[in-house]
Amino acid sequence: MAQLTDKKIAILVADGFEEVELTSPQEALVQAGAKVEIVSLKPGSVRAKEGSEWTNDYKVDVPIESASVDAYDGLVLPGGVINPDTLRTNEQALAFVKSFFSSHKPVAAICHGPQVLINAEVVKGRKMTSVEAIKLDLINAGAQWEDAEVIVDQGLVSSRTPKDLPAFNRKMIEEFAEGKHKGQHA
C-alpha cells in the first residue's frame, strides 16, 4: 500500500453512518500513515449504525464550522441511510465537500455517501458507482453509473457496499497518495 505519512484526511459524517464504512477506511488510512479526523455537524460525538441497529458513539475531532479544506489532503464520505440524508441538506457540509473538488483534492464515497456529492453538484459527467438504491439519483444528476466494486475518476473514488471495502480502501489510499488531480473539479 502507498504510504500516507504527512497526509491528513477528513471523514465527514453525521449521526446514522454505517459503522464499518467509517472504521474500515479509518483503520486502512491510519495503517498507511495518515492522520485521520472525524468532522461532523456538531461537536461531541456522532452515533453509528450497523444496518438498522444503533451501535457506537465516535468522538468528533472537528465541528464543521471549524473545518477547512486547507487542513486536509483528502475526504471520505461513508454511507448509511440517515447520515448522507442529513449531510446533503446542510449548507456548511456541502460547502466543505465542494471545496475539495475546487481544490482538486481526492474524495472517496461509498454506499449512500454519493448522495452528498449529488447535492454538492459535483457528479455531472463523472464515472461512479454506489449502492443500487441511489443508482437513478446519480444518473439523474448526470453521473455515468456503473455496477463495479470500485470506480476511480480523476481523484473521485466510489464503491457500492461494505463488501467492496477492501477494493475501496486500496484505491482510496492510492488516490490520496497521488494528491491533487487536475481533473477533480467542482
Backbone as JSON Lines, residues from 0, in Angstrom:
{"i":0,"aa":"M","n":[0.83,-1.2,0.0],"ca":[0.0,0.0,0.0],"c":[0.86,1.25,0.0]}
{"i":1,"aa":"A","n":[0.37,2.28,-0.64],"ca":[1.08,3.55,-0.67],"c":[1.13,4.14,0.74]}
{"i":2,"aa":"Q","n":[2.15,4.86,1.02],"ca":[2.28,5.48,2.34],"c":[1.68,6.88,2.34]}
{"i":3,"aa":"L","n":[0.99,7.18,3.42],"ca":[0.32,8.48,3.54],"c":[0.91,9.32,4.67]}
{"i":4,"aa":"T","n":[2.17,9.08,5.0],"ca":[2.82,9.88,6.01],"c":[2.72,11.35,5.62]}
{"i":5,"aa":"D","n":[2.45,12.21,6.57],"ca":[2.29,13.65,6.36],"c":[0.98,14.0,5.64]}
{"i":6,"aa":"K","n":[0.05,13.05,5.51],"ca":[-1.26,13.33,4.92],"c":[-2.3,13.35,6.04]}
{"i":7,"aa":"K","n":[-3.22,14.27,5.93],"ca":[-4.3,14.4,6.91],"c":[-5.62,14.26,6.16]}
{"i":8,"aa":"I","n":[-6.46,13.35,6.61],"ca":[-7.7,13.01,5.91],"c":[-8.9,13.3,6.81]}
{"i":9,"aa":"A","n":[-9.92,13.91,6.22],"ca":[-11.19,14.16,6.93],"c":[-12.18,13.07,6.57]}
{"i":10,"aa":"I","n":[-12.91,12.58,7.58],"ca":[-14.06,11.71,7.36],"c":[-15.27,12.5,7.82]}
{"i":11,"aa":"L","n":[-16.15,12.84,6.88],"ca":[-17.32,13.67,7.18],"c":[-18.53,12.77,7.43]}
{"i":12,"aa":"V","n":[-19.1,12.86,8.64],"ca":[-20.26,12.06,8.99],"c":[-21.23,12.83,9.87]}
{"i":13,"aa":"A","n":[-22.47,12.38,9.86],"ca":[-23.5,12.81,10.81],"c":[-24.01,11.55,11.49]}
{"i":14,"aa":"D","n":[-24.84,11.69,12.49],"ca":[-25.43,10.51,13.13],"c":[-26.07,9.61,12.09]}
{"i":15,"aa":"G","n":[-25.93,8.3,12.29],"ca":[-26.57,7.34,11.4],"c":[-25.69,6.82,10.28]}
{"i":16,"aa":"F","n":[-24.37,7.05,10.35],"ca":[-23.48,6.5,9.33],"c":[-23.32,4.99,9.55]}
{"i":17,"aa":"E","n":[-23.03,4.27,8.48],"ca":[-22.79,2.82,8.57],"c":[-21.41,2.64,9.2]}
{"i":18,"aa":"E","n":[-21.37,2.02,10.37],"ca":[-20.16,1.98,11.19],"c":[-18.93,1.45,10.46]}
{"i":19,"aa":"V","n":[-19.05,0.32,9.78],"ca":[-17.89,-0.27,9.11],"c":[-17.39,0.62,7.97]}
{"i":20,"aa":"E","n":[-18.25,1.47,7.43],"ca":[-17.83,2.36,6.34],"c":[-17.03,3.55,6.86]}
{"i":21,"aa":"L","n":[-16.99,3.73,8.17],"ca":[-16.06,4.67,8.79],"c":[-14.85,3.92,9.33]}
{"i":22,"aa":"T","n":[-15.09,2.84,10.08],"ca":[-13.98,2.19,10.78],"c":[-12.99,1.5,9.84]}
{"i":23,"aa":"S","n":[-13.46,0.87,8.78],"ca":[-12.55,0.18,7.86],"c":[-11.66,1.17,7.1]}
{"i":24,"aa":"P","n":[-12.21,2.22,6.47],"ca":[-11.32,3.2,5.82],"c":[-10.41,3.91,6.82]}
{"i":25,"aa":"Q","n":[-10.94,4.24,7.99],"ca":[-10.13,4.91,9.01],"c":[-8.92,4.05,9.39]}
{"i":26,"aa":"E","n":[-9.16,2.78,9.64],"ca":[-8.08,1.86,10.0],"c":[-7.07,1.73,8.87]}
{"i":27,"aa":"A","n":[-7.54,1.6,7.64],"ca":[-6.63,1.48,6.49],"c":[-5.78,2.75,6.33]}
{"i":28,"aa":"L","n":[-6.4,3.9,6.52],"ca":[-5.68,5.17,6.39],"c":[-4.62,5.31,7.48]}
{"i":29,"aa":"V","n":[-4.97,4.98,8.71],"ca":[-4.01,5.06,9.81],"c":[-2.85,4.09,9.58]}
{"i":30,"aa":"Q","n":[-3.16,2.87,9.13],"ca":[-2.1,1.89,8.84],"c":[-1.17,2.37,7.73]}
{"i":31,"aa":"A","n":[-1.71,3.19,6.82],"ca":[-0.89,3.74,5.73],"c":[-0.14,5.0,6.17]}
{"i":32,"aa":"G","n":[-0.32,5.41,7.42],"ca":[0.45,6.53,7.96],"c":[-0.28,7.86,8.02]}
{"i":33,"aa":"A","n":[-1.54,7.91,7.63],"ca":[-2.29,9.17,7.62],"c":[-2.79,9.54,9.01]}
{"i":34,"aa":"K","n":[-2.96,10.82,9.21],"ca":[-3.69,11.32,10.38],"c":[-5.13,11.47,9.91]}
{"i":35,"aa":"V","n":[-6.08,10.96,10.69],"ca":[-7.48,10.96,10.3],"c":[-8.3,11.71,11.35]}
{"i":36,"aa":"E","n":[-9.17,12.6,10.88],"ca":[-10.05,13.34,11.79],"c":[-11.5,13.16,11.37]}
{"i":37,"aa":"I","n":[-12.36,12.97,12.36],"ca":[-13.8,12.9,12.12],"c":[-14.35,14.32,12.2]}
{"i":38,"aa":"V","n":[-14.99,14.74,11.11],"ca":[-15.62,16.06,11.02],"c":[-17.12,15.81,11.02]}
{"i":39,"aa":"S","n":[-17.86,16.6,11.81],"ca":[-19.31,16.42,11.85],"c":[-20.0,17.76,12.08]}
{"i":40,"aa":"L","n":[-21.32,17.7,12.05],"ca":[-22.14,18.92,12.13],"c":[-22.16,19.54,13.51]}
{"i":41,"aa":"K","n":[-21.81,18.77,14.52],"ca":[-21.82,19.28,15.88],"c":[-20.62,18.74,16.65]}
{"i":42,"aa":"P","n":[-20.17,19.46,17.67],"ca":[-19.07,18.93,18.49],"c":[-19.57,17.78,19.36]}
{"i":43,"aa":"G","n":[-18.65,17.09,19.99],"ca":[-19.02,15.99,20.88],"c":[-18.81,14.65,20.23]}
{"i":44,"aa":"S","n":[-19.91,13.99,19.87],"ca":[-19.8,12.67,19.27],"c":[-20.91,12.45,18.25]}
{"i":45,"aa":"V","n":[-20.69,11.44,17.41],"ca":[-21.69,11.0,16.43],"c":[-21.94,9.52,16.66]}
{"i":46,"aa":"R","n":[-23.14,9.11,16.32],"ca":[-23.56,7.73,16.58],"c":[-23.65,6.93,15.29]}
{"i":47,"aa":"A","n":[-23.11,5.73,15.34],"ca":[-23.08,4.83,14.18],"c":[-24.27,3.88,14.2]}
{"i":48,"aa":"K","n":[-24.49,3.28,13.04],"ca":[-25.48,2.21,12.9],"c":[-24.81,1.02,12.22]}
{"i":49,"aa":"E","n":[-25.34,-0.14,12.5],"ca":[-24.99,-1.34,11.74],"c":[-26.32,-1.86,11.21]}
{"i":50,"aa":"G","n":[-26.57,-1.59,9.93],"ca":[-27.88,-1.9,9.36],"c":[-28.92,-1.01,10.02]}
{"i":51,"aa":"S","n":[-29.91,-1.6,10.66],"ca":[-30.96,-0.81,11.29],"c":[-30.73,-0.59,12.79]}
{"i":52,"aa":"E","n":[-29.66,-1.15,13.33],"ca":[-29.37,-1.05,14.77],"c":[-28.36,0.05,15.07]}
{"i":53,"aa":"W","n":[-28.66,0.89,16.07],"ca":[-27.69,1.89,16.54],"c":[-26.58,1.16,17.28]}
{"i":54,"aa":"T","n":[-25.34,1.61,17.09],"ca":[-24.21,0.92,17.72],"c":[-23.4,1.87,18.6]}
{"i":55,"aa":"N","n":[-22.24,2.3,18.15],"ca":[-21.3,3.04,18.98],"c":[-21.27,4.52,18.68]}
{"i":56,"aa":"D","n":[-20.78,5.27,19.67],"ca":[-20.54,6.7,19.51],"c":[-19.06,6.91,19.18]}
{"i":57,"aa":"Y","n":[-18.78,7.9,18.31],"ca":[-17.42,8.24,17.92],"c":[-17.17,9.71,18.19]}
{"i":58,"aa":"K","n":[-16.0,10.0,18.74],"ca":[-15.64,11.38,19.07],"c":[-15.48,12.21,17.8]}
{"i":59,"aa":"V","n":[-16.08,13.39,17.79],"ca":[-15.9,14.34,16.7],"c":[-14.62,15.12,16.97]}
{"i":60,"aa":"D","n":[-13.71,15.1,16.01],"ca":[-12.45,15.84,16.17],"c":[-12.62,17.3,15.81]}
{"i":61,"aa":"V","n":[-13.43,17.58,14.77],"ca":[-13.58,18.96,14.29],"c":[-15.05,19.18,13.9]}
{"i":62,"aa":"P","n":[-15.71,20.16,14.53],"ca":[-17.06,20.5,14.06],"c":[-16.97,21.2,12.71]}
{"i":63,"aa":"I","n":[-17.98,21.02,11.88],"ca":[-17.95,21.53,10.5],"c":[-17.65,23.02,10.42]}
{"i":64,"aa":"E","n":[-18.14,23.8,11.38],"ca":[-17.9,25.24,11.29],"c":[-16.43,25.61,11.49]}
{"i":65,"aa":"S","n":[-15.63,24.68,12.03],"ca":[-14.2,24.92,12.2],"c":[-13.35,24.19,11.17]}
{"i":66,"aa":"A","n":[-13.98,23.42,10.3],"ca":[-13.24,22.61,9.32],"c":[-12.91,23.43,8.08]}
{"i":67,"aa":"S","n":[-11.69,23.25,7.58],"ca":[-11.24,23.93,6.37],"c":[-10.56,22.94,5.44]}
{"i":68,"aa":"V","n":[-10.87,23.02,4.17],"ca":[-10.23,22.14,3.19],"c":[-8.71,22.27,3.24]}
{"i":69,"aa":"D","n":[-8.21,23.45,3.59],"ca":[-6.76,23.67,3.64],"c":[-6.05,22.77,4.65]}
{"i":70,"aa":"A","n":[-6.79,22.26,5.64],"ca":[-6.2,21.41,6.66],"c":[-6.08,19.95,6.24]}
{"i":71,"aa":"Y","n":[-6.69,19.59,5.1],"ca":[-6.8,18.18,4.72],"c":[-6.28,17.91,3.32]}
{"i":72,"aa":"D","n":[-5.84,16.65,3.13],"ca":[-5.36,16.18,1.84],"c":[-6.38,15.33,1.11]}
{"i":73,"aa":"G","n":[-7.44,14.92,1.78],"ca":[-8.47,14.09,1.18],"c":[-9.69,14.02,2.07]}
{"i":74,"aa":"L","n":[-10.79,13.52,1.49],"ca":[-12.08,13.44,2.18],"c":[-12.7,12.07,1.96]}
{"i":75,"aa":"V","n":[-13.27,11.49,3.03],"ca":[-14.01,10.23,2.95],"c":[-15.45,10.5,3.35]}
{"i":76,"aa":"L","n":[-16.39,9.96,2.55],"ca":[-17.82,10.08,2.83],"c":[-18.43,8.69,2.99]}
{"i":77,"aa":"P","n":[-18.56,8.21,4.24],"ca":[-19.23,6.93,4.46],"c":[-20.72,7.04,4.13]}
{"i":78,"aa":"G","n":[-21.35,5.88,4.03],"ca":[-22.78,5.86,3.73],"c":[-23.63,5.66,4.97]}
{"i":79,"aa":"G","n":[-24.58,4.75,4.84],"ca":[-25.65,4.64,5.8],"c":[-26.8,5.44,5.19]}
{"i":80,"aa":"V","n":[-28.0,5.22,5.63],"ca":[-29.13,5.93,5.03],"c":[-29.33,7.3,5.66]}
{"i":81,"aa":"I","n":[-29.26,7.39,6.97],"ca":[-29.54,8.64,7.68],"c":[-28.42,9.66,7.48]}
{"i":82,"aa":"N","n":[-27.19,9.22,7.6],"ca":[-26.01,10.09,7.51],"c":[-25.99,10.98,6.27]}
{"i":83,"aa":"P","n":[-26.0,10.43,5.05],"ca":[-25.93,11.31,3.88],"c":[-27.19,12.16,3.71]}
{"i":84,"aa":"D","n":[-28.32,11.64,4.17],"ca":[-29.55,12.42,4.07],"c":[-29.45,13.68,4.92]}
{"i":85,"aa":"T","n":[-28.8,13.59,6.07],"ca":[-28.58,14.75,6.94],"c":[-27.54,15.69,6.33]}
{"i":86,"aa":"L","n":[-26.42,15.13,5.88],"ca":[-25.34,15.96,5.35],"c":[-25.74,16.72,4.09]}
{"i":87,"aa":"R","n":[-26.53,16.09,3.23],"ca":[-26.83,16.71,1.94],"c":[-27.78,17.89,2.03]}
{"i":88,"aa":"T","n":[-28.34,18.13,3.21],"ca":[-29.21,19.29,3.4],"c":[-28.54,20.35,4.28]}
{"i":89,"aa":"N","n":[-27.27,20.16,4.6],"ca":[-26.54,21.1,5.44],"c":[-25.59,21.92,4.56]}
{"i":90,"aa":"E","n":[-25.81,23.21,4.5],"ca":[-25.02,24.08,3.61],"c":[-23.53,24.09,3.96]}
{"i":91,"aa":"Q","n":[-23.19,24.03,5.25],"ca":[-21.77,24.0,5.62],"c":[-21.11,22.71,5.14]}
{"i":92,"aa":"A","n":[-21.81,21.6,5.28],"ca":[-21.26,20.31,4.83],"c":[-21.08,20.32,3.32]}
{"i":93,"aa":"L","n":[-22.08,20.84,2.59],"ca":[-21.97,20.89,1.13],"c":[-20.83,21.79,0.68]}
{"i":94,"aa":"A","n":[-20.66,22.93,1.34],"ca":[-19.56,23.84,1.0],"c":[-18.21,23.16,1.27]}
{"i":95,"aa":"F","n":[-18.12,22.42,2.37],"ca":[-16.89,21.71,2.71],"c":[-16.57,20.68,1.63]}
{"i":96,"aa":"V","n":[-17.57,19.9,1.21],"ca":[-17.38,18.9,0.17],"c":[-16.96,19.56,-1.15]}
{"i":97,"aa":"K","n":[-17.68,20.59,-1.55],"ca":[-17.36,21.3,-2.81],"c":[-15.94,21.83,-2.8]}
{"i":98,"aa":"S","n":[-15.46,22.27,-1.64],"ca":[-14.12,22.84,-1.56],"c":[-13.04,21.82,-1.9]}
{"i":99,"aa":"F","n":[-13.28,20.55,-1.63],"ca":[-12.31,19.52,-2.01],"c":[-12.22,19.4,-3.53]}
{"i":100,"aa":"F","n":[-13.36,19.49,-4.19],"ca":[-13.38,19.41,-5.64],"c":[-12.74,20.65,-6.27]}
{"i":101,"aa":"S","n":[-13.08,21.83,-5.77],"ca":[-12.48,23.04,-6.35],"c":[-10.99,23.15,-6.04]}
{"i":102,"aa":"S","n":[-10.53,22.46,-4.99],"ca":[-9.1,22.42,-4.66],"c":[-8.39,21.24,-5.31]}
{"i":103,"aa":"H","n":[-9.13,20.45,-6.11],"ca":[-8.57,19.3,-6.84],"c":[-8.08,18.19,-5.92]}
{"i":104,"aa":"K","n":[-8.64,18.11,-4.71],"ca":[-8.21,17.09,-3.74],"c":[-9.08,15.85,-3.86]}
{"i":105,"aa":"P","n":[-8.5,14.67,-3.63],"ca":[-9.24,13.42,-3.79],"c":[-10.35,13.25,-2.76]}
{"i":106,"aa":"V","n":[-11.42,12.59,-3.21],"ca":[-12.6,12.32,-2.39],"c":[-12.99,10.86,-2.6]}
{"i":107,"aa":"A","n":[-13.36,10.18,-1.53],"ca":[-13.8,8.78,-1.6],"c":[-15.17,8.67,-0.94]}
{"i":108,"aa":"A","n":[-16.15,8.1,-1.67],"ca":[-17.51,7.95,-1.16],"c":[-18.0,6.53,-1.4]}
{"i":109,"aa":"I","n":[-18.68,5.97,-0.41],"ca":[-19.15,4.59,-0.51],"c":[-20.63,4.49,-0.14]}
{"i":110,"aa":"C","n":[-21.29,3.54,-0.76],"ca":[-22.67,3.16,-0.47],"c":[-23.63,4.32,-0.75]}
{"i":111,"aa":"H","n":[-24.28,4.89,0.28],"ca":[-25.17,6.05,0.11],"c":[-24.4,7.37,0.17]}
{"i":112,"aa":"G","n":[-23.11,7.32,0.49],"ca":[-22.29,8.53,0.59],"c":[-22.36,9.45,-0.62]}
{"i":113,"aa":"P","n":[-22.43,8.9,-1.86],"ca":[-22.51,9.78,-3.03],"c":[-23.75,10.69,-3.07]}
{"i":114,"aa":"Q","n":[-24.75,10.43,-2.23],"ca":[-25.9,11.35,-2.18],"c":[-25.44,12.76,-1.81]}
{"i":115,"aa":"V","n":[-24.45,12.85,-0.95],"ca":[-23.91,14.15,-0.56],"c":[-23.29,14.84,-1.78]}
{"i":116,"aa":"L","n":[-22.63,14.06,-2.63],"ca":[-22.0,14.6,-3.83],"c":[-23.03,15.1,-4.84]}
{"i":117,"aa":"I","n":[-24.19,14.45,-4.87],"ca":[-25.27,14.91,-5.76],"c":[-25.69,16.32,-5.35]}
{"i":118,"aa":"N","n":[-25.97,16.53,-4.06],"ca":[-26.4,17.85,-3.6],"c":[-25.28,18.88,-3.67]}
{"i":119,"aa":"A","n":[-24.03,18.42,-3.62],"ca":[-22.9,19.34,-3.78],"c":[-22.68,19.68,-5.25]}
{"i":120,"aa":"E","n":[-23.44,19.04,-6.13],"ca":[-23.41,19.28,-7.57],"c":[-22.03,19.06,-8.18]}
{"i":121,"aa":"V","n":[-21.43,17.9,-7.84],"ca":[-20.1,17.58,-8.35],"c":[-20.03,16.25,-9.1]}
{"i":122,"aa":"V","n":[-21.2,15.66,-9.43],"ca":[-21.18,14.33,-10.07],"c":[-21.4,14.36,-11.58]}
{"i":123,"aa":"K","n":[-21.85,15.46,-12.13],"ca":[-22.17,15.52,-13.56],"c":[-20.95,15.15,-14.4]}
{"i":124,"aa":"G","n":[-21.15,14.13,-15.28],"ca":[-20.09,13.69,-16.18],"c":[-19.07,12.76,-15.55]}
{"i":125,"aa":"R","n":[-19.22,12.45,-14.27],"ca":[-18.25,11.6,-13.58],"c":[-18.66,10.13,-13.64]}
{"i":126,"aa":"K","n":[-17.68,9.24,-13.83],"ca":[-17.92,7.8,-13.72],"c":[-17.96,7.45,-12.24]}
{"i":127,"aa":"M","n":[-19.04,6.75,-11.83],"ca":[-19.22,6.44,-10.42],"c":[-19.97,5.14,-10.24]}
{"i":128,"aa":"T","n":[-19.92,4.65,-9.0],"ca":[-20.78,3.56,-8.57],"c":[-21.32,3.92,-7.2]}
{"i":129,"aa":"S","n":[-22.26,3.11,-6.72],"ca":[-22.89,3.35,-5.42],"c":[-23.73,2.14,-5.07]}
{"i":130,"aa":"V","n":[-24.38,2.19,-3.94],"ca":[-25.39,1.21,-3.62],"c":[-26.49,1.33,-4.67]}
{"i":131,"aa":"E","n":[-27.1,0.23,-5.04],"ca":[-28.13,0.2,-6.08],"c":[-29.26,1.19,-5.8]}
{"i":132,"aa":"A","n":[-29.59,1.41,-4.53],"ca":[-30.73,2.26,-4.16],"c":[-30.61,3.7,-4.66]}
{"i":133,"aa":"I","n":[-29.39,4.18,-4.9],"ca":[-29.25,5.58,-5.37],"c":[-28.7,5.65,-6.79]}
{"i":134,"aa":"K","n":[-28.7,4.53,-7.48],"ca":[-28.24,4.49,-8.88],"c":[-28.96,5.54,-9.72]}
{"i":135,"aa":"L","n":[-30.28,5.56,-9.7],"ca":[-31.03,6.51,-10.52],"c":[-30.81,7.95,-10.09]}
{"i":136,"aa":"D","n":[-30.62,8.17,-8.8],"ca":[-30.31,9.53,-8.33],"c":[-29.03,10.04,-8.97]}
{"i":137,"aa":"L","n":[-28.01,9.19,-9.0],"ca":[-26.73,9.58,-9.61],"c":[-26.88,9.79,-11.12]}
{"i":138,"aa":"I","n":[-27.57,8.88,-11.78],"ca":[-27.79,9.03,-13.22],"c":[-28.55,10.32,-13.53]}
{"i":139,"aa":"N","n":[-29.61,10.59,-12.75],"ca":[-30.39,11.81,-12.96],"c":[-29.59,13.08,-12.67]}
{"i":140,"aa":"A","n":[-28.54,12.96,-11.84],"ca":[-27.68,14.1,-11.55],"c":[-26.54,14.22,-12.58]}
{"i":141,"aa":"G","n":[-26.51,13.29,-13.56],"ca":[-25.54,13.4,-14.64],"c":[-24.33,12.5,-14.52]}
{"i":142,"aa":"A","n":[-24.28,11.65,-13.5],"ca":[-23.15,10.72,-13.37],"c":[-23.3,9.56,-14.35]}
{"i":143,"aa":"Q","n":[-22.18,8.97,-14.72],"ca":[-22.16,7.77,-15.55],"c":[-22.0,6.59,-14.6]}
{"i":144,"aa":"W","n":[-23.12,6.01,-14.18],"ca":[-23.13,4.97,-13.15],"c":[-22.76,3.62,-13.74]}
{"i":145,"aa":"E","n":[-21.91,2.88,-13.01],"ca":[-21.54,1.53,-13.39],"c":[-21.64,0.62,-12.16]}
{"i":146,"aa":"D","n":[-21.95,-0.64,-12.38],"ca":[-22.02,-1.62,-11.31],"c":[-20.65,-2.28,-11.18]}
{"i":147,"aa":"A","n":[-19.81,-1.73,-10.3],"ca":[-18.46,-2.25,-10.09],"c":[-18.08,-2.07,-8.63]}
{"i":148,"aa":"E","n":[-17.15,-2.9,-8.14],"ca":[-16.79,-2.8,-6.72],"c":[-16.12,-1.48,-6.38]}
{"i":149,"aa":"V","n":[-15.39,-0.91,-7.31],"ca":[-14.77,0.39,-7.09],"c":[-14.55,1.06,-8.45]}
{"i":150,"aa":"I","n":[-14.77,2.36,-8.49],"ca":[-14.51,3.15,-9.7],"c":[-13.7,4.38,-9.28]}
{"i":151,"aa":"V","n":[-12.68,4.68,-10.06],"ca":[-11.87,5.87,-9.83],"c":[-11.99,6.76,-11.06]}
{"i":152,"aa":"D","n":[-12.31,8.03,-10.83],"ca":[-12.43,9.0,-11.91],"c":[-11.77,10.3,-11.47]}
{"i":153,"aa":"Q","n":[-10.54,10.52,-11.91],"ca":[-9.82,11.76,-11.64],"c":[-9.84,12.16,-10.16]}
{"i":154,"aa":"G","n":[-9.48,11.23,-9.27],"ca":[-9.4,11.53,-7.85],"c":[-10.68,11.27,-7.08]}
{"i":155,"aa":"L","n":[-11.75,10.9,-7.76],"ca":[-13.01,10.54,-7.1],"c":[-13.13,9.02,-7.07]}
{"i":156,"aa":"V","n":[-13.16,8.46,-5.86],"ca":[-13.26,7.02,-5.66],"c":[-14.67,6.71,-5.16]}
{"i":157,"aa":"S","n":[-15.33,5.72,-5.76],"ca":[-16.65,5.33,-5.28],"c":[-16.78,3.82,-5.26]}
{"i":158,"aa":"S","n":[-17.56,3.32,-4.3],"ca":[-17.84,1.89,-4.18],"c":[-19.28,1.69,-3.76]}
{"i":159,"aa":"R","n":[-19.72,0.42,-3.87],"ca":[-21.14,0.11,-3.67],"c":[-21.54,-0.13,-2.22]}
{"i":160,"aa":"T","n":[-20.93,-1.11,-1.56],"ca":[-21.38,-1.55,-0.25],"c":[-20.2,-2.0,0.6]}
{"i":161,"aa":"P","n":[-20.43,-2.32,1.89],"ca":[-19.32,-2.77,2.73],"c":[-18.53,-3.95,2.17]}
{"i":162,"aa":"K","n":[-19.16,-4.81,1.36],"ca":[-18.4,-5.94,0.8],"c":[-17.28,-5.47,-0.13]}
{"i":163,"aa":"D","n":[-17.4,-4.23,-0.61],"ca":[-16.38,-3.67,-1.51],"c":[-15.27,-2.92,-0.77]}
{"i":164,"aa":"L","n":[-15.33,-2.89,0.56],"ca":[-14.36,-2.1,1.33],"c":[-12.9,-2.43,1.05]}
{"i":165,"aa":"P","n":[-12.49,-3.69,0.87],"ca":[-11.07,-3.93,0.57],"c":[-10.61,-3.19,-0.7]}
{"i":166,"aa":"A","n":[-11.38,-3.28,-1.77],"ca":[-11.03,-2.58,-3.02],"c":[-11.13,-1.07,-2.84]}
{"i":167,"aa":"F","n":[-12.17,-0.61,-2.16],"ca":[-12.37,0.82,-1.89],"c":[-11.17,1.38,-1.13]}
{"i":168,"aa":"N","n":[-10.77,0.7,-0.06],"ca":[-9.65,1.18,0.75],"c":[-8.36,1.26,-0.05]}
{"i":169,"aa":"R","n":[-8.08,0.25,-0.87],"ca":[-6.85,0.25,-1.69],"c":[-6.83,1.44,-2.64]}
{"i":170,"aa":"K","n":[-7.93,1.64,-3.37],"ca":[-7.97,2.73,-4.35],"c":[-7.99,4.1,-3.67]}
{"i":171,"aa":"M","n":[-8.69,4.2,-2.54],"ca":[-8.72,5.45,-1.78],"c":[-7.29,5.85,-1.37]}
{"i":172,"aa":"I","n":[-6.55,4.9,-0.85],"ca":[-5.17,5.18,-0.42],"c":[-4.3,5.56,-1.61]}
{"i":173,"aa":"E","n":[-4.46,4.88,-2.73],"ca":[-3.7,5.23,-3.94],"c":[-3.98,6.68,-4.36]}
{"i":174,"aa":"E","n":[-5.25,7.05,-4.39],"ca":[-5.62,8.4,-4.82],"c":[-5.14,9.45,-3.83]}
{"i":175,"aa":"F","n":[-5.26,9.17,-2.54],"ca":[-4.8,10.12,-1.53],"c":[-3.28,10.27,-1.6]}
{"i":176,"aa":"A","n":[-2.57,9.18,-1.9],"ca":[-1.11,9.25,-2.03],"c":[-0.7,10.08,-3.25]}
{"i":177,"aa":"E","n":[-1.48,9.98,-4.33],"ca":[-1.18,10.76,-5.54],"c":[-1.39,12.25,-5.3]}
{"i":178,"aa":"G","n":[-2.3,12.61,-4.44],"ca":[-2.55,14.02,-4.12],"c":[-3.54,14.66,-5.08]}
{"i":179,"aa":"K","n":[-3.3,15.91,-5.39],"ca":[-4.25,16.67,-6.2],"c":[-4.36,16.09,-7.61]}
{"i":180,"aa":"H","n":[-5.58,16.19,-8.16],"ca":[-5.88,15.72,-9.51],"c":[-6.5,16.88,-10.28]}
{"i":181,"aa":"K","n":[-5.86,17.27,-11.37],"ca":[-6.39,18.4,-12.15],"c":[-7.8,18.15,-12.64]}
{"i":182,"aa":"G","n":[-8.16,16.88,-12.89],"ca":[-9.49,16.55,-13.36],"c":[-10.56,16.61,-12.29]}
{"i":183,"aa":"Q","n":[-10.13,16.76,-11.04],"ca":[-11.08,16.86,-9.92],"c":[-11.52,18.31,-9.85]}
{"i":184,"aa":"H","n":[-12.8,18.57,-10.08],"ca":[-13.27,19.95,-10.11],"c":[-14.72,20.03,-9.67]}
{"i":185,"aa":"A","n":[-15.11,21.21,-9.21],"ca":[-16.5,21.44,-8.8],"c":[-17.33,21.77,-10.03]}
